[in-house]
């Protein structure tokens, strides 16, 4: 069959245009699915230490009260890797940072199974965090660059379902495997699965087409990848769009987050990322203890935390569609406002189990769902040249909040605050995120990711 003359003469202005003009084909779906598998393992391995800490403490005779630094060490590693690997990926490509981070995650998860001392656990969890932090932002950036813009909000949010889903599956597997094979078995699974995934990534994960056009337009891989997406475009001259390449984007990628009018949008992404991850890890780490101190049983507190994750899975699934329907500004403003109200309600309700479950499920929907929405905005707000850097630094700044989140309740509780007062402090974080988004719509002269959309 021959192509119509009009199609042969059509000028393709950029890789983004090629992808936007077509439905997602099997090649793109497979690429996004591979990135989703990486995010699933991210969520799985990030939660292992929390679920297994009591068993580890029992067999290694490390006091459970000393596990705070071990919990935080992986988050510190994650923060560092998210900030460092983003600029590297924007300069050298997305594929290999994702692969190397996944292999790092696999290796140190297995080594954690052999840890017998406090220092070994601390070091191995920090190094596992480096793998977690390097895999997540670069997977998101690569997947986003194979999605049509009209579907980006929905698909990136769905992609992030892998993180809470991985944590939920980790919890189920831990409860089933630890009594039979011990806590080490969960770390072995957490290492074997990402190792298998890394082999798949080496074999079939493609580099970003938009990155190749921007940085390596003469690469022989470019025509092959274009042929997989759109056979008619493979032999058509392709040049970067103005959005993909403009003067002044050379140099330090982090600096580019504050150029071309993006400074305010960058800062207004960082504030809610910090506050929301502070609140999320505040709830994940302390909700069972706070509910138990309020008169509920230990099993009821753990169940409430599980429903928080379940709410997060649903919130992540629908987040992209809700943003596409109502706009990022309205959705995130509503979510953070409702989250602050729910935290206040949680601190006030009596320990009536059905109501606690309903409130924690709704909290998960709004808090974890809002995080998926913030990740969508970071992927959409930054252009190809700095997308990995933008996503990585937004997550990295957020991870500072995730480190503060588990520490803050302990400090307040040690200072004599009642459980109700400790919970109320979480509402302050949600309110700060709400105010930052509200502010974004008051500053009309600079672009922000939260501007109300048609």
C-alpha positions in Angstrom: 0.0 0.0 0.0 1.2 3.5 -0.8 0.7 6.5 1.5 -1.5 9.4 0.2 0.4 12.3 -1.2 -0.9 14.6 1.5 0.5 12.3 4.2 3.8 12.0 2.4 4.2 15.8 2.2 3.1 16.4 5.8 5.8 17.9 7.9 6.1 16.4 11.4 7.1 19.2 13.8 8.2 17.1 16.7 8.0 13.8 18.5 5.3 15.2 20.8 3.1 16.0 17.8 3.6 12.4 16.4 2.5 10.9 19.7 -0.4 13.4 20.3 -1.9 12.8 16.8 -2.4 9.1 17.4 -4.0 6.7 19.8 -1.7 4.8 22.1 -0.4 1.7 20.3 0.8 -1.6 21.8 4.4 -0.3 21.9 3.5 2.7 24.0 1.2 0.7 26.3 4.0 -1.8 26.9 6.5 1.0 27.7 4.1 2.6 30.2 3.3 -0.8 31.7 7.0 -1.5 32.3 7.3 1.9 34.1 4.3 1.0 36.2 6.0 -2.3 37.2 9.0 -0.2 38.5 6.6 2.0 40.5 4.9 -1.1 42.0 8.3 -2.4 43.2 9.1 1.0 44.6 5.9 0.9 46.7 6.6 -2.7 47.7 10.2 -2.2 48.9 9.5 1.2 50.5 7.0 -0.5 52.9 8.9 -3.7 53.8 10.9 -2.3 56.7 7.7 -0.8 58.4 5.9 -4.1 58.2 8.8 -6.3 59.2 10.4 -4.1 62.0 8.8 -6.0 64.9 10.0 -9.4 63.5 13.4 -8.0 62.8 13.7 -6.6 66.3 12.7 -9.9 67.8 15.2 -12.0 66.0 18.2 -9.6 65.9 17.6 -8.3 69.5 17.7 -4.7 68.2 15.3 -2.6 70.4 12.3 -1.6 68.4 12.5 1.9 69.9 15.8 2.5 68.1 14.3 1.8 64.6 13.5 5.5 63.9 16.8 6.2 62.1 16.5 2.9 60.2 13.0 4.1 58.9 14.4 7.5 57.9 17.6 6.2 56.3 15.8 4.8 53.2 13.9 8.1 52.9 17.1 10.1 53.0 18.6 7.9 50.3 15.4 8.3 48.3 15.6 12.1 48.6 19.2 12.3 47.5 18.8 9.9 44.5 15.6 11.7 43.3 17.5 15.0 43.2 20.7 13.7 41.7 19.5 11.3 39.0 16.9 13.7 37.5 19.6 16.0 36.1 21.6 13.0 34.9 18.6 11.6 33.1 17.9 14.9 31.5 21.5 15.0 30.1 22.2 11.3 29.3 18.8 9.6 28.9 16.0 8.0 31.0 16.4 4.3 30.3 19.7 3.5 32.1 19.0 5.5 35.3 15.8 3.5 35.6 17.6 0.2 35.0 20.5 0.9 37.3 18.2 2.2 40.1 16.0 -1.0 39.8 19.1 -3.2 40.1 20.3 -1.2 43.1 17.0 -1.7 44.7 17.1 -5.5 44.1 20.7 -6.0 45.4 20.3 -4.1 48.7 16.9 -5.6 49.4 18.5 -9.0 49.3 21.4 -7.8 51.4 19.0 -6.5 54.0 17.8 -10.0 54.5 21.3 -10.9 55.8 21.6 -7.9 58.2 22.1 -8.7 61.8 23.2 -5.4 63.4 21.7 -1.9 63.6 24.5 -0.4 61.4 24.0 -3.0 58.7 20.2 -2.3 58.6 20.9 1.5 58.6 23.4 1.2 55.6 21.4 -1.3 53.6 18.1 0.7 53.9 19.9 3.9 52.9 21.3 2.2 49.8 17.9 0.7 49.0 16.6 4.2 49.2 19.0 5.3 46.5 17.4 2.7 44.2 13.9 3.8 45.1 14.7 7.5 44.6 16.4 7.0 41.2 13.7 4.7 39.7 10.6 6.7 40.5 11.1 10.2 38.8 12.8 8.8 35.8 10.1 6.1 35.2 7.5 8.8 35.4 9.3 11.1 33.0 9.9 8.3 30.4 6.3 7.1 30.6 5.0 10.6 30.3 6.9 11.2 27.1 5.2 8.2 25.4 1.7 9.5 26.4 -0.5 11.8 24.3 -0.9 15.1 26.1 -4.7 14.6 26.2 -4.3 11.5 28.3 -1.3 12.5 30.4 -3.2 13.6 33.5 -5.2 10.3 33.6 -2.4 8.0 32.8 0.3 9.4 35.1 -2.2 9.3 38.0 -3.0 5.6 37.1 0.7 4.9 36.9 1.1 6.1 40.5 -1.4 3.5 41.7 1.5 1.2 41.6 3.1 2.8 44.7 0.2 2.3 47.2 -0.7 -1.0 45.5 2.9 -2.3 46.0 2.6 -1.3 49.7 -0.7 -3.0 50.1 0.5 -6.3 48.4 3.7 -6.1 50.6 1.5 -6.0 53.7 -0.5 -9.0 52.6 2.5 -11.0 51.7 4.3 -10.1 54.9 1.4 -11.4 57.0 1.3 -14.7 55.1 5.1 -15.3 54.7 6.7 -14.2 58.0 5.0 -16.9 60.2 6.2 -19.6 57.8 9.6 -18.5 56.3 10.6 -15.5 58.5 11.0 -11.9 57.7 14.0 -12.5 55.5 11.7 -14.1 52.9 9.9 -10.9 52.2 13.2 -9.1 51.4 14.2 -12.0 49.1 10.9 -11.5 47.2 11.6 -7.7 47.2 14.9 -8.3 45.6 14.0 -11.1 43.1 11.1 -9.2 41.6 12.9 -6.0 40.7 15.9 -8.0 39.4 13.6 -9.9 37.0 12.0 -6.6 36.0 15.4 -5.0 35.4 16.2 -7.8 32.9 13.0 -7.0 31.1 13.9 -3.3 31.1 17.3 -4.0 29.6 15.7 -6.1 26.8 12.7 -4.1 25.9 12.5 -0.7 27.6 13.0 2.0 24.9 14.7 5.4 25.4 12.4 8.4 25.3 11.9 9.5 21.6 11.4 13.1 22.7 14.7 13.0 24.6 16.6 11.5 21.6 15.3 14.3 19.3 16.3 16.9 21.8 19.7 15.6 22.7 20.7 13.0 20.1 18.8 13.8 16.8 21.3 11.7 14.8 20.8 8.6 16.8 20.1 5.5 14.7 17.6 4.4 17.3 15.3 7.3 16.6 14.0 6.1 13.2 13.3 2.6 14.7 11.4 4.0 17.7 9.4 6.3 15.4 8.5 3.3 13.2 7.2 1.5 16.3 4.9 4.4 17.1 4.0 5.6 13.6 5.4 3.8 10.6 4.4 6.8 8.3 6.5 9.1 10.5 9.7 7.0 10.5 11.0 8.5 7.2 9.6 12.0 7.7 12.0 14.7 8.8 11.5 15.4 12.5 12.7 18.4 14.3 12.2 19.5 17.9 9.1 21.7 18.7 9.7 25.1 20.2 8.4 23.6 23.5 11.0 20.8 23.2 14.0 22.9 22.5 14.6 26.6 23.0 17.7 28.7 23.4 19.1 29.0 26.9 18.3 25.5 28.1 21.9 24.4 28.1 23.8 24.2 31.4 22.7 23.1 34.9 19.3 21.4 34.6 18.3 22.4 38.2 18.7 26.1 37.3 16.3 25.6 34.4 13.5 24.9 37.0 13.6 28.7 37.8 14.0 30.1 34.3 11.5 31.0 31.5 8.9 32.0 34.1 8.9 28.6 36.0 10.2 29.9 39.3 6.9 30.5 41.0 5.4 27.3 39.6 8.4 25.3 40.9 8.1 26.7 44.4 4.3 26.2 44.5 4.9 22.6 43.5 7.5 22.1 46.2 5.4 23.4 49.1 2.4 21.1 48.8 4.7 18.1 47.9 6.6 18.8 51.2 3.4 19.2 53.3 1.5 16.3 51.7 4.3 13.7 52.1 4.8 15.0 55.7 1.1 14.3 56.3 1.2 10.9 54.5 4.2 9.5 56.4 2.8 11.0 59.6 -0.3 8.9 59.2 1.4 5.8 57.9 3.9 5.6 60.8 1.9 6.9 63.7 -1.8 6.3 63.1 -1.9 2.7 64.6 0.0 3.9 67.8 -2.2 7.0 68.2 -5.4 5.0 67.7 -4.2 2.4 70.2 -3.4 5.1 72.7 -7.0 6.4 72.2 -8.4 3.0 73.3 -8.6 0.9 70.1 -6.9 -2.5 69.8 -3.6 -3.0 68.0 -5.3 -5.0 65.2 -7.9 -2.3 64.7 -5.1 0.3 64.3 -3.3 -1.8 61.7 -6.6 -2.4 59.8 -7.2 1.4 59.8 -3.8 1.9 58.2 -4.6 -0.7 55.6 -7.8 1.1 54.7 -5.7 4.3 54.3 -3.7 2.6 51.6 -6.9 1.2 50.0 -8.3 4.7 49.8 -5.1 5.9 48.3 -5.3 3.3 45.5 -8.8 4.4 44.6 -7.7 8.1 44.8 -4.8 7.6 42.5 -6.9 5.7 40.0 -9.5 8.5 39.6 -7.2 11.5 40.2 -6.2 12.1 36.6 -9.8 11.9 35.4 -10.9 14.3 38.1 -8.1 16.8 37.2 -9.0 16.5 33.5 -12.7 17.2 34.4 -12.5 19.9 37.0 -8.9 21.3 36.7 -5.9 20.9 39.0 -6.7 24.1 41.0 -10.2 23.1 42.0 -9.4 19.4 42.6 -6.3 19.9 44.8 -7.9 22.8 46.7 -10.8 20.6 47.5 -8.7 17.6 48.5 -6.4 19.4 50.8 -9.3 21.3 52.4 -11.2 18.1 53.0 -8.0 16.3 54.3 -7.5 19.0 56.9 -11.2 18.6 58.0 -10.8 14.8 58.2 -7.7 15.0 60.3 -9.5 17.3 62.7 -12.5 14.8 62.7 -10.1 11.9 63.4 -8.7 13.7 66.4 -12.3 14.3 67.8 -14.2 11.0 67.2 -14.6 8.4 69.8 -12.9 5.0 69.1 -15.9 3.7 67.2 -14.3 1.3 64.6 -16.7 1.7 61.6 -16.4 5.5 61.7 -12.6 5.4 62.1 -12.3 3.0 59.1 -14.5 5.3 57.0 -12.5 8.4 57.9 -9.1 6.7 57.3 -10.3 5.4 53.9 -11.4 8.9 52.9 -8.1 10.4 54.2 -6.2 7.9 52.0 -8.3 8.9 49.0 -7.6 12.6 49.4 -4.0 12.5 50.7 -2.5 9.8 48.5 -4.7 10.8 45.6 -3.5 14.4 45.9 0.1 13.1 45.8 -0.7 11.4 42.5 -2.2 14.7 41.3 0.9 16.6 42.2 3.1 14.1 40.3 0.8 14.6 37.3 1.3 18.3 37.5 5.1 18.0 37.7 5.2 15.8 34.7 3.0 18.2 32.8 4.4 21.5 33.9 8.1 20.9 32.9 9.2 20.5 29.3 11.2 17.5 28.0 14.6 19.1 28.6 14.1 19.3 32.4 11.2 16.9 33.0 13.2 14.3 35.0 14.9 17.1 37.0 11.6 18.8 37.7 9.8 15.6 38.8 12.9 14.4 40.8 13.3 17.6 42.7 9.6 18.0 43.5 9.7 14.4 44.9 13.0 15.1 46.6 11.7 18.2 48.4 8.6 16.2 49.3 10.8 13.5 50.8 12.2 16.0 53.2 8.6 16.2 54.4 8.4 12.4 54.6 11.5 12.5 56.9 10.0 15.2 59.1 6.6 13.4 59.2 7.6 10.4 61.3 9.8 12.6 63.6 7.2 15.3 64.4 4.7 13.2 66.3 7.4 11.6 68.4 8.7 15.0 69.4 5.3 16.3 70.3 4.4 13.1 72.2 7.6 13.2 74.1 6.9 16.8 75.0 3.7 15.8 76.7 1.1 16.4 73.9 -2.0 14.3 74.0 -2.8 12.0 71.0 -5.6 14.4 70.0 -3.1 17.3 69.9 -0.6 15.2 67.9 -3.2 14.3 65.3 -4.3 18.0 65.0 -0.7 18.9 64.0 -1.3 16.9 60.9 -4.2 19.2 59.9 -1.7 22.1 59.9 0.3 20.4 57.1 -2.8 19.9 55.0 -3.8 23.5 55.6 -0.4 24.8 54.5 -0.7 22.8 51.2 -4.2 24.3 50.7 -2.9 27.8 51.2 -0.1 27.4 48.7 -2.5 26.2 46.0 -4.9 29.1 46.9 -2.0 31.5 46.5 -1.2 30.2 43.1 -4.5 31.4 41.7 -3.9 34.9 43.2 -0.7 35.4 41.3 -1.9 36.0 37.7 1.3 37.2 36.0 3.4 34.0 36.3 2.5 30.4 35.2 1.8 27.8 37.9 0.7 24.2 37.6 -2.4 25.0 39.6 -4.0 27.6 37.4 -7.7 27.0 36.9 -8.2 25.1 33.6 -11.0 25.1 31.1 
